[in-house]
Amino acid sequence: MSLFDKAKEALGQHPDQADQGIDKAADAAKGKWGEHGDQIDKAAQKAKDFSRQQGQEGQQPPA
């Protein structure tokens, strides 16, 4: 199993922790570049959507 596959599996098993990590990164970015808060929030939401999608793929049995 490759590192990428392991990451997908971890996202599938712990989506809440992945979201928390994205939120922490977004908060740190807003602390440094607060004037771009709306853009940071949009990027964080897209990252959450992507991580959920990858996590769902990681939960599927291998073909």
N, C-alpha and C positions, 0 to 999 in steps of 0.2 A: 504494500500500500504506500503510495507516494505521500509526501508531506501535504500536497494540495488536497488529496483525498482525506487525509486525517483532519485537516482544517475544516473541510466541508462537514465531516462527521461531527466534529466538536460544535460547529454552529448549529447543526440539527439537534444536538442533545442539550445545548445550553443557549437558546436564543435570547433569553432575558439577560444573561451575563454579557452577551455580545452587544445588546442594546445599551446596557449600562456603560460599557467601554466606549461606545460611540458617543454617548451623552457626555462622558467625562472629557473626551477629546474635543468635542464641540464647545464645552464650557471653557476649556483652556484656550481654545482659539479665540473665543469671544472676549476673554480676559486680555488678550494681546491686541486683537483687532476688533474691538467692540462696535466700531462704526459700521462693520459689515455683518452684524448679527443676523439679519434676515437671510443673507446668502449662506451663512454658516449653518443656520437652521435647515435650510432647504437641502444643503449638501449632506447634513447629518441624516435627514429623513431618507434621502436617496441611498445612503450607505446602509441604513437599517433595512430598507426594502431589498437591496442587493444581498445583504447577509442572510435575510430570511429565505430568499430564493435559493441561494447556494446551500443553505442548511436543509431545505426540503429535498434538494437533489442528493445531498449526502445521506438522507434517510432512506432513499430508495435502494432496493437490493441491486447489486451489480448485475449488468446484463450479460 
